[in-house]
């Protein structure tokens, strides 16, 4: 979600105050920073000699047994193998352009948010202090791999941090990002089915990863297949420079996906959650082994990890936070649903978790998932994809495109479906989870790699689930126009762009069931002191399905102000 108007300014001011306080504290404790700034990962004893990269064409590259290629659906397919340094170096070399593009996108976003050189210098000092202990919580293996990749980072951003530290910091971006979304949780939703709920009785898992960092951030998705010298082979959906895992499955049929929970703004970075899930995926084959790994980790945000296991024939939720740990397992059921609130007994009296259930859209999406699963006798991969793509609210109510109460918020980085028993996985192509879900078989991908780098797709093209017909509809075209208009309206409310009445009315025309379209139009008229028009639009917004309590309070606040000023 993109915060808007005064809500955005209030949050921004809060974060500036918070970070200023932390920096002052950092200056008092600057002696604690030096260790992280001078830390060097272990590189001795590893293979630093990687094969030369050969470019077969502009979308196909090989380096020894390793390869990177782009399939016809726009997904990059990456295979890497070897020890930690070898994997990092070869991944960095093969994905060098993708890595630099991804980092540029991310850093340009930072430059937009932090425009002045003085502010960026402030940010550099803050990051150095904030991440001062993180290297102590990450296993040497992963620091070495990150170092290898960082050798191919851009030099354009060295003023913020040197390449290795920058790469390390970026692995905590997901954690920090959702911790700072104090009033708007990242809205991921996932489910697991088995027994009488799935088509063949075996485990089936689906999830939407709704982490949004701009359209450009999701343009170059990578389906990564990793063959490490220790542990299990695995796949994950990732992006340039990222070795952590947000969605993945290993050769033993163990899967991991992550869903953000409610977090306080953390005071120091520890283990990024994507590194926890990476270790689980690489070294666990059962739920008990996954729990044993997670229990040993110190994290700095709250996160639910859905772990599915072929060996156990079911899935559970590992619910982690800086000061608590719980495991949730359904009783007398073969259906597990996860949104953004915790369900285990360990969090029954957790104030933040209870507030999330009351004020956010998490419970609403949970109930919507329940409804959709109840409508299916047994779910197969195609039906799982249809569920992930659902854009309506409870009882099939039209709630507007982009509403965070929908399972499909039309902003997902990716959707994914796993069949652990057959080691098959389907990954969505752009845009969002509307593009084709491309199928892969881990047995086939890893089984034919001995001295055999792929030069054409390793996907199961005949098993691909087609793109959503919605993509070719006028409704989708209208939504894309709405998104452009929404950005203009938000910039207008921040005083950064001019806007006319045609834009205000076009917002509503292009997304007529969405509360936010009316809210933005109402705010436009309020700023122009056309209070009669403002209150009319705001009343319409208030009558629609607003995503969260804070957003409803924002609408009602401006409605009251408009009513007073209209008299």
GUFILUM-232444 format. One record per residue: y, x, z of N, C-alpha, C in turn; residue in one letter. Coordinates in steps of 0.1 Angstrom, whole numbers, plus 5000, padded with zeros to 4 digits. Layout:
% GUFILUM-232444
YXZYXZYXZA ...
END
This chain:
% GUFILUM-232444
498850085000500050005000501250095000X 502350044993503650114993504550045002X 505050095014505950035023507250005016X 507949895020509149855013510349825022X 511549835015512749795022512949865036X 513449785045513749835058512449885065X 511349825062510049865068509850015065X 510050045052509950185048510850275055X 512150235056513150315063512750335078X 512350225084511950235098510850345100X 509850335092508750425093509150565090X 509950585080510350715076511150785087X 512050705093512850755105511850795116X 510850715119509950745129509250875127X 508750895114508051015111508951135112X 510151125107511051235108511251275122X 511551175131511651205145510451265151X 509351215147508051265153507851415148X 508051445135507851575130508851675136X 510151625138511151715144510751755158X 510251655166509751685179508551785179X 507651765169506551865168507052005164X 507952005155508452135151509152215163X 509952135171510552205182509552255192X 508452175194507352225202506652345195X 506552345182505952455175506752585177X 508052575177508952695179508752755193X 508452665202508152715216506752775217X 505852745207504552795208504152875195X 505152945189504953005176503853115177X 503553165189502553265190501153215186X 500953085186499653025183499453015168X 500453045160500353025145499753145138X 500053255143499753385136498253395132X 497453345141495953355138495553285125X 496153165123495753085111496453145099X 497653205100498353265088497653395083X 496953465092496353585088494853575087X 494353455089492853435089492353455074X 491253535074490553555061489153505062X 488653425052487253375053486253485050X 485053465053484053565051483653565036X 483753685030483353705016482353815014X 482053895024481054005022479653945022X 478753995014477453955014477253835004X 478253794997478153684987478453744973X 478053664964478153704950479553674945X 480353774942481653754937481753774922X 480653804915480553824901480053694894X 480953624888480553494882480553514867X 479753434860479753444845481053404839X 481353464827482553434820482553284816X 483653224816483753084812483853084796X 483053004790482952984776483452844772X 484452834764485052704760484352664747X 483552564747482852514735483852424727X 484552344734485652274729486652234740X 487652154738488652134748488152044760X 486951994759486351914770484951964774X 484552074770483252124773483352274776X 482952314789483052454793481752494800X 481252614798480052654805480352794811X 479652824822479752954828478352984834X 477553064826476153074831475452944830X 474852914842474152784843475052664846X 476352694850477252604854478052544842X 478452414844479252354833480252254838X 481152224829482152114831482352054817X 482151914817482351844804482951704807X 483551654797484151514799483351424790X 482851304796482151214788483051114781X 482451024773483250934765484050834774X 483650814786484350724795485450784803X 485650914801486850984807486451044820X 485251044825484751114837484451254834X 484851344842484451484841483151504849X 482251574843480951604849480851754852X 480651794865480651934869479351964876X 478752074872477652134878477952274883X 477652304896477852434901476652474910X 476452594911475252644920475552784926X 474752814936474952954941475352954956X 475753074960476153084974477553034976X 478153024988479452964990480553024981X 480653154981481653224973481453194958X 480253214954479853194940480253054935X 479852954944480152814940481652794939X 482352844949483852834949484452894937X 484053014934484653084922484353014909X 483152984907482752924894483352784893X 483452704904484152574904485552594901X 486252684907487652714905487852754890X 487052834885487152884871486952774861X 485952694863485652584854486652474854X 487152444866488152334868489552384869X 489852504865491152564867492352474863X 492252414851493352334846493452204854X 492252144857492252024865492752044879X 492452154885492852194898494352204898X 494952274889496352304888497152174886X 496552084877497151954875497151874887X 496051864894495951784906496951834917X 497051964918497952024928499351994924X 499652004912501051974907501451824910X 500451734907500751594910501051574925X 500251644933500351624948501651684953X 501951804947503251874952504451804947X 504451744935505551674930505851554938X 504751494943504851374952505551424965X 505251544970505851594982507351624979X 507651684968509051714964509851584963X 509251474959509951354958510351304972X 509351314981509551264994510451365003X 510351484999511151595007511951664996X 513051614992513851664981514551794983X 515051824994515951944996515152065000X 515552184995514952304999514852325014X 515952285021515952305036514852215042X 514652095037513652005042512252065039X 512052125027510752175024510452305032X 511452375036511252485045510852445058X 511452325063511052265075509552225074X 509152165063507852115061506852235061X 507252345055506352465055506052515069X 507152515077506952555091506152455099X 506352335096505552225103504052235100X 503752255087502352265082501652385088X 502452495089501852615095501452595109X 502352525116502052495130501052385132X 501152275125500252165126498852205123X 498652285113497252325109496752455115X 497452495126497252625131495752645136X 495152535140493752555146492652505136X 493052445125492052385116490952485112X 491352605109490352705104489252725114X 489452705127488452725138487452615137X 487752495131486852385132486052365119X 486252445109485552435096484552555095X 483352515091482252615090482652725081X 482152845084482452965075482052935061X 480952875059480452845045481552775037X 482152675043483152595035484452655034X 484852735043486052815042485852915030X 484752975029484453075019484453005005X 483952885004483952804992485352764988X 486152724998487552684995488252804990X 488052924997488753044993488353074978X 487153064974486753094960487553004950X 487652874953488352784945489852824944X 490352854956491852884957492253004949X 491353084945491653204936492253154923X 491953024919492452974907493552864908X 494152874920495352784923496552824916X 497452734914498752774908499552864917X 500452944911501353024919502652954921X 502852834916504152774916504452714930X 503552704939503752644952503552744963X 503552874960503352964971504452964982X 505552904979506652904989506252805000X 505352714997504952615007503852685016X 502852755010501852825016501052905006X 500453015010499653085000498453004996X 497853034984496852954978495652914988X 495153004995493952975004494352875015X 495452905021495952815032496252675026X 496952675014497252555008496052465005X 495052535000493752464996493152405009X 493252485020492652445033493452315038X 494752325037495552215042495352085034X 495152105021494951985012493651905016X 492651975022491451905026491751805038X 492851825044493251735055494251625050X 494551625037495551525032495051385034X 493851355032493351215034493451175049X 493151265058493151235072494651205076X 495551305073496951285076497551165070X 497151145057497751025050497450895057X 496150875060495850745066496350735081X 496450845088496950845101498450805101X 499150845091500550805090500850665084X 499750605079499850465074499750375086X 500750385095500650325108500550165107X 501250115097501249975095500549925083X 499950015076499149975064497950065062X 496850025067495650105066495250115051X 494650235048493950245036492850145036X 492750065025491849945025490549955019X 489750055022488450075017487449965022X 486549925014485549825018484149875012X 483149855020481749905016480749805022X 479549815015478449735020477049805017X 476049775025474749815023473749705024X 472749695015471749585015470449645014X 469449585020468049625018467149505022X 465849525021464949415025465149295016X 465349175022465449045014466849035008X 467749135009469049115004469249194990X 468449284987468549364975467449324965X 467749344952466849304942465449344943X 465249474947463849524948463449554962X 464249514972463949534986464349664991X 464749754982465149894986466649894988X 467150004995468550014998469450014986X 470549944987471549934977472949944984X 473850034980475050054987476250044976X 477349974980478449974971479750004979X 480750064973481950084980483150104970X 484350064975485550094969486350194977X 486750304971487550404977489050384974X 489750314983491150274980492150364985X 491850494984492850594987493850614975X 495050584977496050584965497050684968X 497150784958498250884959498950884946X 499050774939499750764926498750754915X 499150694904498250684892497750814887X 498650914887498251044881497151114889X 497151084902496151154911494751114907X 494550994902493250944899492850964884X 493651024876493451034862492251124858X 492051234866490951324863489851324873X 489151224874488051214884486851304879X 486251364889485151454887483951404894X 482851394886481551364892480851504894X 480751544906480351684909478851684913X 478051774907476651794911476551944916X 476151954929476252084936474752124939X 474452244936473052304939473352424948X 473452404961473752514970472552604972X 472852724976471752814980471052784993X 471652705001471152655013471352505014X 470452425019470552285021470152205008X 470552075008470051994997471051984986X 470551964974471451934962472051794964X 473251784959473951654961474951634950X 475451504949476551474940477651404948X 478851414943479951344949481051314939X 481851214942483051194933484251264940X 484951344932485951434938487051454928X 487951554930489051594922489251744923X 490051794914490251944914490651994927X 489952104932490352174944489752114956X 488952004955488351934967486851964968X 486452024979484952044981484451944991X 485351874999484951775008484351655001X 483751565008483051445002483651315008X 484051224999484451095003483350984999X 482551014988481450934984480451024978X 479151014983478151104977476751074981X 475751134974474351114977473651244974X 472651284983471851404981470551374975X 469751484972468451464965467451404974X 467651384987466751314996467051164997X 468051124989468450984990469250945002X 470051045007470951015018472351005012X 473050895016474350875011475450875022X 476650905018477750895028478950835020X 479650755027480950705023481850695035X 483150705033484050705045485050585044X 485350525056486350415057487250455068X 488550455066489550485076489650385087X 489750435099490050345111491450365116X 491850285126493150295131493350425139X 494350505136494550635143495950645149X 496050715160497350755164497750875156X 499050905155499451025147498951145155X 498051225149497451335156498351445158X 498151525170499051635173498651765168X 497351775163496951905157495751875148X 495651945137494551925128493351995133X 492151925131490851985135489951975123X 488851905124487951905113488251785103X 488651815091488851705081487551625080X 487651495079486551405079485651435066X 486351475055485551495043484651625044X 485051715053484151835056482951795064X 483151695074482051645082481051585072X 481551495063480551425054479951525044X 480651625041480051735032478851795039X 479051835051477951895059476751805060X 477051675063475951575064475251565051X 475951555040475251545027474451665024X 474951785027474251905024473051935033X 473051885045472051935055471251825062X 471551695059470851585065469951515055X 468751465059467851385051467551255057X 467951235070467751115077468951075085X 469050945089470150905097470250985110X 469151005117469251085130469851225127X 469451285116470051425113471551415110X 471951305104473351285101474151265114X 473551185123474251165136474351295144X 473251365144473251495151474351595146X 474651595133475651675128477051625132X 477251495130478551435133478951445148X 477951435157478251435171478851575175X 478551675168479051805172480451835167X 481051745159482251775152483451715160X 484551795160485851745166486751705154X 487051575154487951525143489351495149X 490251465140491651435145492151305140X 491251225133491651085130490351005132X 490550865131489450775133488850745119X 487550745118486850725106485450665108X 485150575099483750525099483050585087X 481850645090481050705080479850615078X 479650555066478450475063477450575058X 476350575065475250665061474050585057X 473650595044472450525039471350625038X 470150585040469050675040467750615033X 467350685023466050645016464950655026X 464850765034463750785043463750675054X 464850625058464950525069464950385063X 465250375050465350245044466450145048X 467450205053468650125059469850205059X 470950145064472150215066472750185080X 473550285085474250265098475750315096X 476550285106477950335106478050435118X 478550555114478950655125480450635126X 480850595138482250575140482850685149X 483750765143484250875150485750865152X 486250925163487650935166487851055175X 489051105177489251225185488651215199X 488551095205488151085219486950985220X 486350955210485250855211484250875199X 483050825202481950835191481050715193X 480650645183479750535184478950525171X 477750465172476950435161476650285160X 476850225149476650075148475550055138X 474549975143473349935135473149785136X 473049725125472849575125471449545131X 471449435138470249385145469749265137X 468449255134467749145128468549105115X 468949205108469649175095469349295086X 469549265073469349375063470649385054X 471749365061473149365055474149435064X 474749535060475749605067477049605059X 478149565066479449565059480449645067X 481349715060482349805066483649785059X 484749755067486049755062486849865070X 487849825078488649935084488749915099X 487849835105487749835120486349875124X 486249925136485049965142484249855148X 482949865148482049755152481049795164X 480949925167480049965177480549935191X 479649925201480049905215481050005220X 480950125215481850225220483350195218X 483650105209485050075206485349925209X 484549865217484749725221486049705228X 486449795236487749785244488849875239X 488649925227489650025221490849945217X 492049975223493249905220493649905205X 493650025199494050035186493049965176X 491849975179490849905170491049755171X 491249705183491449555185492749515178X 493749595179495049565172494849565157X 494049655152493749655138493149525133X 492149475141491449345138492449225138X 493449235147494349125148495449125137X 495949245134497149255126496949305112X 495849365108495649415095494849325086X 494549365074493749285065492249325066X 491849405075490449455076489449335078X 489749255088488849145091488749045080X 489849015073489848925062488948975051X 489049105047488149165037486749165041X 486449185054485149185059484549045057X 485248945060484748805058484648765043X 485548825035485348795021484048855016X 483748985020482549045016481348965021X 481448905033480348825038480148705028X 481248645024481148525015480448565002X 480948674996480348704983478848744984X 478448804995477048844996476248724999X 476748625006476048495009475748424996X 476648444986476548364973475348424964X 474848544968473848604960472448604968X 471448564961470148574968469648714970X 469648794959469248934959470249004950X 470749114954471849184947471249304939X 471549314926471249434919472549514916X 472449634910473649714908474749644900X 474349564890475449494882476149394891X 475449324899476049224908476849294919X 476449414923477149494933478549534927X 478549574914479749604908480749484907X 480149374904480949244903481649214916X 480849244927481449214940482649314943X 482449444940483449534942484749504933X 484549444922485649404913486349274917X 485849204927486449074930487849074934X 488748994928490149004931490648884938X 489848794943490248674950490148684965X 490748584972490648584986489548494991X 489648465004488548375010488548245002X 487248195001487048064994487548074979X 487548194973487948204959489448174957X 490248184967491648144966492348254958X 493248214949494148314942495148364952X 495148494954496148554964497048654957X 497048664944497848754937497148884934X 497548944923496949074920497549184928X 496749274934497249384942497349354957X 496949234960496949194975495849274982X 496249334993495349415001494249335008X 494349205008493349125014492149105004X 492349144991491249134982490349264983X 489149244979488249364979488749464968X 489149404957489649484946491149474946X 491849574951493249574953493949634941X 493149664930493749724918494549854921X 493949934929494550064931493450174935X 492150134935491150224939491050354931X 490850464939490550584932489250574924X 488250514931486950484924486150384931X 485250324924484250244930482850314927X 481850284936480650354934479450274939X 478350274933477150204937475950304938X 475150304949474050394950472750314951X 471650364945470350324947469550444952X 469450464965468850584970467350604967X 466650494966465250504963464950574950X 465750534940465550594926466450704924X 467250744934468250854932469250824921X 469550704919470550664909471850624915X 472950654907474250624912475150584900X 476050494902476950444892478450474897X 479250534888480650574892481550514882X 482650454888483650384879484450474871X 484750444859485750514851487050444852X 488150504848489450444849489550324841X 490550234845491350234856490750164869X 491050214880490550164893489050154893X 488450034896487050014895486749914884X 487749904874487649814863486949874851X 486950004850486350074838484850064840X 484150114830482650114830482150194842X 481050144848480350214859479250294852X 479450424852478650524845477450564854X 476250554848475050574856474550724856X 474050774867473450904867472150894875X 471250984872469951004879469951144885X 469951154898470051294904468751374900X 467651304900466351374896466451444883X 467051364873467151424860468251524859X 469351504866470451604865470051734871X 469451734883469051864889467751914884X 466951834878465551874874465551954861X 466651964854466652024841467652134839X 467952204851469052294851468652444850X 467452474850467052614850467452674837X 468452764838468952834826469252734815X 469852624819470052524809471352444812X 472552504809473752434811473952324801X 474452214806474552094797475752114788X 475652074776476752074766477151934762X 476351834767476651694764476451614777X 476951494778476851424791475451414797X 475451424810474251404818474051264823X 474951174819474951034823473850964816X 473350854823472450754817473250654809X 473550684797474450604789473850464787X 472550454786471950324784471950244797X 472250304808472250224821473750194825X 474650234817476050204820476350054822X 477050024832477549884835478949874828X 479049774819480249764811481549744819X 482649784812483949764818484249614821X 485049584831485449444834486249384822X 485849264817486549204807488049174811X 488349174824489649144828490649254822X 490149374819490949474814491649434801X 491049344793491649304780492349174781X 492549124793493248994795494749004796X 495348894793496848884794497248904809X 496348854818496648864833496649014837X 495849094831495849234835497149304829X 497449264817498749324811499949274820X 499949154824501049104833501049184846X 499849214852499849284864500449434862X 500049494851500649624849502149624847X 502649514841504149504840504649474854X 503949404862504449374875504549504883X 503549594882503649714890504849804886X 505249804874506449874870507649814876X 507749684876508849604881508949624896X 507749624903507749644917508349774921X 507949884914508550014917510050014915X 510549944905512049944903512649864915X 512049754919512649674930512649754943X 511549834946511549914958512650024957X 512750084946513850184945515250124946X 515350004941516649934943516949904958X 515949864966516149844980516349974988X 515950084982516250214988517550274983X 518250194975519550244969519450354959X 518250354952518050464943518050414928X 518150284926518150234912518850104912X 519550084900520149954898519149854893X 519449724895518449614892519249494889X 518749414879519449284876518449164879X 519049044878518348924881517148904873X 517148954860515948934852514749004858X 514949124864513849194870513249114882X 514149054890513748974902512848864897X 513348794887512548674883511248714875X 511248834868510148874861509048924871X 509348964883508349004893507448884895X 508048764897507348644900506548594888X 507148604876506548554864505248634861X 505248764865504048844861503048844872X 503348794884502348794895502648674904X 502448554899503048434906502348394919X 501148444921500448404934500648514945X 501348624942501448734951502748724960X 502548724973503648714982504748814980X 504348934977505249044976506249024965X 505848964954506748934943507948854947X 507648744955508748664960509548734971X 508848814979509648884989510648984983X 510149054973511149154966512249084959X 511948964953513048884947513948834958X 513448784969514248744980515148854985X 514548974987515349084992516449124982X 516149114969517149144959518349044961X 518048914962519148814963519848834977X 519148874987519748895000520849014999X 520449124992521349234991522549194983X 522449104973523549054966524348944973X 523948914985524548814993524448674987X 523448654979523148514974522048454983X 522548414995521648385006520848255003X 521348164996520548034992519348074984X 519548154974518448204965517548284973X 518048374982517248464990516248384999X 516748285006515948205015514848125007X 515248074995514248004987513048094983X 513348214979512248304975511448344987X 512148374998511448415010510548305016X 511048175015510148065020508848065011X 509048084998507848084989506948204993X 507448314996506648435001505948395013X 506548335023506048305036504848205035X 504848125024503848025022502548075016X 502648205011501448265004500648355014X 499648415009498648495017499248635018X 499948655030500548785032499448875039X 499449005035498349095038498249125053X 499349145060499249185074500249125082X 500049125095501049075105502449145104X 502549275103503849345102504549295089X 503849275078504449235066504949085067X 504149005074504648865076505848865084X 505948945095507048955103508349005096X 508049095086509149145078509749025069X 508848955063509248835055510048735063X 509548705075510148605083511448645089X 511548775091512848835096513948815086X 513748845073514748825063514948685060X 513948595062514148455060515148405070X 514948435083515848395093517248445091X 517348575087518748625084519348555072X 518648525062519148455050519648315054X 518848245062519148115067520448115075X 520648215084521848215092523048245083X 522948335073524048375065524448275055X 523448185052523748085042524547965047X 524647955060525347845067526847865066X 
END
